[in-house]
Amino acid sequence: MTITPDTLEYREDQPAKEDFVNLYATTGWRALDFLNAEDFEEALKHSWYMLAAYHEGQLVGFGRVLSDGIYHAFICEMIVRPTHQGQGIGQAILERLIAKCQAHNILQVQLFSASGKAGFYKKFGFEERAPDAPGMQLSR
């Protein structure tokens, strides 16, 4: 069976902490050196919006937004399991996160991207910020 964004199940509820930590561990990011499953669970509770993608019950993608709901939004934890990358899952998640922000007329959507991933976000209109202002920004 070919995996496409349309064959996945998308949920706006918080994934199980073990599933999230398992997915997060695929990133190589260092937060696992400092946080445990309960820390991640508590952090996710404070999200403004989140979207999880499942394939046959396995969490394969995730993204979330922290926001004041009016002016600023920050996209974080954009993760797609390496075995599922290159299949449009990240695109599907990011499009939905941006659409949620646009539906609320949020003026600035920002994010930090992993090294080497800026090109992915540029396809969605994000621009690199000046070297003295790290991150990327999408303004309307």
C-alpha positions, 0 to 999 in steps of 0.5 A, a space after each residue: 500500500 502506498 502511503 500518501 497524505 490522503 491515506 493517513 488519519 489526522 487528529 487534532 488531539 494530543 498523542 499519547 506521550 509514549 508515541 510522541 517521545 518515540 516520534 521525537 526520538 527520531 529527530 536527533 534533537 537534544 531535548 530528550 537529554 533534558 525532558 522526560 515523557 511527562 515533560 513533553 506531555 505537559 508541554 503539549 497540553 499548552 499548545 494552541 493547536 496541534 495536528 498528529 498524523 497516523 498510519 495504521 495506528 502509528 504516529 508518523 507525523 506531528 506539528 503544533 502551534 503556540 500562539 496568542 491567537 491574534 498576533 503571533 504564532 510559532 510553529 514547533 515540533 514539525 516532525 515526520 518519521 524518517 521512514 515516512 519522509 518525502 511522501 507529502 506528510 510534512 507538507 500536509 501537516 504544515 498546510 493545515 497548521 498555516 490554514 489554522 493560523 490564517 483562519 484566525 487572522 494571525 499576523 505573524 507565523 514564525 518557526 525555527 527549522 532544523 539545519 538544512 530544512 529551510 528550503 522546505 519552509 520557503 515553499 510555503 512562503 517563509 523567509 529567512 530572517 537576518 543573521 542577527 534574528 535567527 529563525 524564519 517568518 511568514 507575515 501577511 
